[in-house]
Every structure is written in structure tokens, then in C-alpha cells.
Amino acid sequence: MKITRAMELIATSRIAKARVRVAESQPYTDKMNEVIRNLGAGSSGASHPLLEKRPVSTAGIVVVSSDRGLAGGYNSSVIRMAEHHIHDLREDGIVVRLYTVGEKAKAYFAYRNFKIEHAWLGVTDTPGYGDARMIGNTLLEDYESEEVDSFEVFTTRYVSALTQKPVQWELLPIEPPEFADEDELSVSYTFEPSAEAILERLLPRYLEGTIFGMLLEASASEHAARRRAMKAATENAEELVRLLTREANQARQAEITTEISEIVGGAEALAGG
């Protein structure tokens, strides 16, 4: 009970830090979405390999889990969703290349003889932008070499401290964000040297920022799930202590009653003799 209470307090403190990091990354993500959206609207048909959809014969699946357990159903929910999707793709004749983030996903799929192309460990507790860049570079290399025709990420979206939702995210090819309102005014850009050159620089950064946001939300979700699981474990331990204490008291009382009865019986026998 002391251990689970300590883990609950640690997870609670980490949730606050993770939520702050998610909030701090949001302005960058929003501005990048705005730039990509306006760039797509004003580039007069400029194209880039990361924006072009192609027939999918090989699909890349990225599963984001935690490195440590004791987080309730956090890992099992997203892993089951990814596994069902992998089976569906294989039934459709699509080759699947699997990438994992976190020890739990790696251990789960390795135990079931899935071939893992690449695994990243020690990332999910406190992810940094360098981790997102490392993951993004690997995925970009496989996508641009046409070893993989699309990438989907299975991760957990942080909704609140009580709600974390496993989600499926289409990562590559990049789908430019759409305007919320058709009449929304977009910024007019002048491209130098060209729209294609700007896209060449921006789209990899956009991909890294997207992955970084996913890692931050997954980290916040992990800590929230662990806090909830440890809180439940602590409450269960407290209830178990109450039940065992009551049973111990009843057993002790029964023993005392038996001893008293034996003493009284012996005293009456001596008096009668």
C-alpha cells in the first residue's frame, strides 16, 4: 500500500509537468498547421512526395506504448487496436512493417513472433524533440525510399486526467489541414526560391512536430493512467487491511473467549472438588 501510494503521488506530479509540456507545444503546432494550410492553398498546385498518395502495397504501423507497466489498461488498449488493424491489412494482402515505441509494445509483439523493423526505448516517460526527430528521420527514410507506402500511428490521446483515448493517426502521406470555414481568409505568400523548395524544408519539420505532439500526449496519458491505477490499488489495499484487521480481531476475540471459558471451567471443577 505504501508503494502504490508513493507511485500515485509520483504520477500525479508528473501529470502536471506533462500537461504543461502539451500546452506549451500547442502554439508551435497550431502555427505550423496554419502555414502548411495556407501554403497548400496558395502554392498553385505545388507538390511534394510527402503529400502524394500512392497505392499501398506495404503499410507501416507505429505503436506507441510505455516502457513501464502498472498503468492499468493504457498499453493493452492501444496494442489491441493496432493488432486488429494489422490482421485486417494482412487479410487484404498488404505487407505490414511494424515499428514500436516503448518496451511494452516491443515485448508484446516480439513474444507473438511479429517482425519489428525498429524499436525505440526510453522515450515515452519524458519525450524530447530530439526523440521525435530521431523517429521522424527513420520513418521518412523508409517512406522516401518507397519501402513503405503509408504510415499509421496507434497512440493515446490525452483528453483529461480521467479520460485517455486510443487513436489511429494517419501520419504519411501528410494530409494538409483544411480550413474550418470555406470563407476563412488565408495568408498570401510569395515563394522564394519556389513553393517546392519551401515544402522540402517545412514538411519534415511538420512531421517532426506532429510526432512530438503525439509523444507528449502519450506521456501525459501514461502518467494519468498510472495515477488512476495506483490510486485504485491503494484503495484496494486499504480495504484489504480493514478486512484482515477485522478477521484478526475476531480470531483474537475467539481465542480470548476460549481461554476464559477454559479458566472458568477449571475453576468450577476445582471448586466442585
N, C-alpha and C positions, 0 to 999 in steps of 0.2 A: 504493500500500500504506500509506503514511503517512497519507493522507487517510482511508482506510477504517478504519485503526486508531484514529485520533482520533475518528471518528464512533462507533465501537464503544464507546470509553470514555465519550463524552458520553451516549450512550443508556443505558449501564449506570448512570451516576449519576442519570439521570432516572427510570429504573425504580424505584429505591429511593424517591424522593420521591413518585412516582405511587402506589406500593403503600401508602405511609403515608397518603396522602390518601384512598384507597379504604377503608382500615381505619378512619380517623377518621370517615368519613361513615356507617359501618355502624350505630353506635348510634342515630343520628337516624332512619335508615331503618327499623330494627327497631322503634323505639318508635312511629313513625308507622304502620307496618303493624299493630302491636298495637292502637293507638287506633282505626284505621279498622275493624279486625276486630271489636272489642268494640262499637263504635258501631253497626255493621251488625247485630250480634246483639241489641242492646238497644234499638234505636230503634223497635221495634214497627211496622215497615213504612214508616218514613220514606223518602222517595225524593228523588232529585236528578237533573237532566238528565244529569249526567256518569256516572251509574250505569245509566241506562236504555238498553237496546239497541234499535235501530230498524233497519228494513230498509235494507240497504246498496245504494244506487244510485251513490254516489260514495265512493271509498276514498282516504284519504290515506296516502302511503308516504313515510316519512322514512328517508333513507340516511345513516349516519354513517361518514365516511371521514377520511383525514388531509389536511392541507394540503400536506405534503411527501412526496416519494417515497422511494426507496431503503429500503423496508420489506418487501421480499420479497413474499409473496402476501397481505399484510394487506388491502390495498384490493380487489384483484381478487376475493377470496373473498366478501366481503360484497356487493360490487356485482353479481356474477353471481347470487347468491341473490335479491337484490332485483329484478333484471331478469327472471329466470324467473317470479317471482311476479307482476310487472306484466303479463307476457304472459298468464299464466293468468287474471288478473282481467279483462283485456280480452276474452279468448275467452268469458268468462261474461257479457259485456255490461255490465260495471261500468266506470264512468268513473274514471280514476285521476288524482289530483293529486299531483305529485311535489315533495318538499321535500328539500334536501340540506344536509348539514353537512360542510364540508371541501372544499378545492379539487379534489381528485381525483374525487370523485363528481360534482361540478358539471361539470367538464371532460368526463368520460366521457359523461354523458347529454346534455349540450349538443351534443357532437360528433355524436351519433346522433339529433339533432333531437327529443329529448324536451322538452316544455314544462316548465320548472321554475318552480313558483309562488313559491318563496322559497329563497334560499341563504344560509347563514351561513358566513363565512370567518374564519380566525384564532382559532378556538375550541378546536380539538382538542389543541393542544400542551400548554397549561396551562389547562384549563377552570375557570371560576369559577361561583359560584352565580348571579351576575348573568346569565351566558350561558344557564344553564338557565331562568331566569325569562323572559328575552327569547324563547327558543324556545317555552316553555310558553304565554306570552301569545298568540303568533301562532297556535299550534295551537288554543288554547281559543277564540279569536275566530272562527276558521273553523268549529269544531265547534258552538259555540253558535248561530251564525248559520245552521246546517244547510247550509252549503256543502259540508261533508264529513260523512259518516255514521259513519266509523270512522277510526282512525289506527293504523298498524302501523309499528314502528321496526325497521330492519335495522342491527344494530350488532355489535360484537365483545365477547364476554365473556372477561374475564381469568381464566384457570384457574391458570396458573403461568407462570414465566419461559419455559418451553418449549412451553406449550400455550395458544393463544388460539382461541376457538371462535366462528365467526359464528353469530348467533342472530336469530330473528324474535320480536319482542316486541309483544304487543297492548297498545297504550297507552290508547286511548279506544274505547268507553266503559270506565271504570275497573271492573275486576273486584275486589271486596273480597277480601283474603286470607282463606283458610279456616283453621279450627283444624286443627292437626296431629292432634289427638286429639279425638274427639267428647266425651269426658269432661273435656276441658281446661276449667278454671274461668275464666270471663271476668269482667271487672270490671263492676260495675253502675254505670251513670251516671244522674245526674239532669240533665236538659237545661234550660238557661235561656239564651235565652228558649224555644227549641224545637230539636228534632233537625234540622229542615230548615235552620235558621239556622246551626247548628254545622257541618253538612255544607257549606253555602255557603262557610264560611271555611276549612275543613280540606281539602276535596278539591282546590282549586287548589294549595295548599301540598304536598299529597301528590303531585300531578302534577309539580310543580317538583322535588321531592326525587327522584322516580323518574328524571326526565330527567338530573338532576345525577349520580346514581349511574351511569347509562349512559355519560355523557360521561367520568367518571373511569375507568371500566373500559376504555373505548375508548382513552383516552390511555395507560393502562398497557400495553394490548395493543399499541398502535402502537410505543411505545419498546422493548418486548420483541421485537417482530418486527424492528425496525430493528437492534437489537443483534445478533440472530441472523444477519440478512442481512449486516451489516458484518463480523461475525466470519468468516462463510464467505468473503466477498470477500477479507478479509485473508489467510486461509489459502490461498486460490487464488492470490493474488498472490505469496505466499512460495514456493509450489510452482512458479509460473511463473518466478520469479527463479532458483530452483535449476536448472530445466531450461535456461533461457537461459544461465546461467553455465557449465553443463556443455557446451553446444553451443559457446559462445565459447572455452572451454578446448580442446576438441577441434579447433576450427578453427585456433586459435593453435598447437597442437602440430603439426598437419599442415603449417602454413606453416613452422614451425621445421625440421621434418624435411625438407621440400623444399629449404629453403635449405642445410641441412647436406649433403644429397645433392649439390646443385649445386657447393658448395665442394669436397667430396671429389672429385667427378668432374673439376672443373677442375684440382685439384692433381695428380691422377693423369695427366691429359693433359699437364700441364707436365713432370712427371717423365719420362713416356714420351718426350716430345720431346727 
